[in-house]
Amino acid sequence: MNVMIDIVVLAFVIIGVFFAVVSAIGILRLKDVYSRAHASGKSATLGVIFIMLAVFIHFLSQGDLNAKILLAILFLFLTAPVASLFLARSAYRNGVKLAKNTVVDDLKKMYDKQQ
């Protein structure tokens, strides 16, 4: 039974590392702050959540039920994408330019109506 749990933990860690690496590549390769905020807000959150789930399952298999890890997962799941959204909106309101190849500016209509 421990081998099966170790395989599940290993799979979650590998998935988490994959999402973290994709997030890091996205932050380095994407052209503007909005795309980078999307990369860090989505895939980095998933990466950390999968790694924390692996930690939770590992300690649960040893008889330690740690609710703090589940609360940390919930907190991260709720706050990280919202923080990314707020950073992107703040950048937009402060006039940070979109990438040159951006086709659609969905926020322009909303902020033009407010002024």
C-alpha positions in Angstrom: 0.0 0.0 0.0 2.8 2.4 0.7 4.2 1.9 -2.8 0.9 3.0 -4.3 0.8 6.1 -2.1 4.3 6.9 -3.0 3.5 6.7 -6.6 0.5 9.0 -6.2 2.7 11.5 -4.2 5.4 11.3 -6.9 2.8 11.9 -9.6 1.4 15.0 -7.8 5.0 16.3 -7.3 5.8 15.8 -11.0 2.6 17.5 -12.1 3.3 20.4 -9.7 6.8 20.8 -10.9 5.6 20.7 -14.5 3.1 23.6 -13.8 5.8 25.5 -11.9 8.3 25.2 -14.8 5.6 26.2 -17.3 4.8 29.2 -15.2 8.5 30.2 -15.0 8.9 29.8 -18.8 5.8 31.9 -19.3 7.0 34.7 -17.1 10.3 34.7 -18.9 9.0 34.4 -22.5 5.7 36.3 -22.6 5.9 39.9 -23.8 3.8 42.1 -21.6 2.9 42.3 -17.9 -0.7 41.1 -18.6 0.4 37.8 -20.1 3.0 37.3 -17.4 0.4 37.9 -14.7 -1.8 35.3 -16.4 1.1 32.8 -16.4 2.0 33.4 -12.8 -1.6 33.5 -11.6 -2.8 30.3 -13.1 -0.1 27.8 -13.7 2.1 28.7 -10.7 -1.0 28.4 -8.4 -1.7 24.9 -9.9 1.9 23.9 -9.4 2.0 24.9 -5.8 -1.4 23.3 -5.1 -0.3 19.9 -6.6 2.9 20.0 -4.6 1.0 20.8 -1.4 -1.5 18.0 -2.1 1.5 15.6 -2.4 2.7 16.8 1.0 -0.8 16.3 2.5 -1.1 12.8 1.1 2.4 11.8 2.2 1.8 12.9 5.8 -1.7 11.5 5.8 -0.4 8.1 4.8 1.9 8.2 7.9 -1.1 8.9 10.2 -0.8 12.7 10.5 -3.9 14.6 9.5 -2.8 18.2 9.0 -5.7 20.5 8.2 -3.3 23.4 7.9 -2.1 22.2 4.6 -5.7 21.9 3.3 -6.4 25.4 4.5 -3.2 26.7 2.9 -4.3 25.1 -0.4 -7.7 26.7 -0.1 -6.2 30.1 0.7 -3.8 29.9 -2.2 -6.5 28.7 -4.6 -8.7 31.7 -3.7 -6.1 34.5 -3.3 -3.3 34.0 -5.9 -5.5 34.4 -9.0 -7.2 37.4 -7.5 -3.9 39.0 -6.7 -2.8 38.4 -10.2 -6.0 40.0 -11.5 -5.5 43.0 -9.3 -1.9 43.5 -10.4 -2.9 43.3 -14.0 -5.8 45.8 -13.5 -3.5 48.2 -11.6 -0.9 48.0 -14.4 -3.7 48.8 -17.0 -5.0 51.7 -15.0 -1.5 53.1 -14.6 -1.0 53.0 -18.4 1.3 50.1 -18.9 1.2 49.4 -22.6 -0.1 46.2 -24.1 2.1 44.1 -26.3 2.4 45.2 -30.0 0.6 42.1 -31.3 -2.4 42.4 -28.9 -5.6 42.3 -31.0 -8.4 42.9 -28.4 -8.4 45.4 -25.5 -11.4 44.4 -23.5 -10.8 46.8 -20.7 -10.6 49.9 -22.8 -14.4 50.2 -23.1 -14.9 49.7 -19.4 -12.4 52.3 -18.3 -13.5 54.8 -21.0 -17.0 54.7 -19.6 -15.8 55.5 -16.1 -14.0 58.7 -17.2 
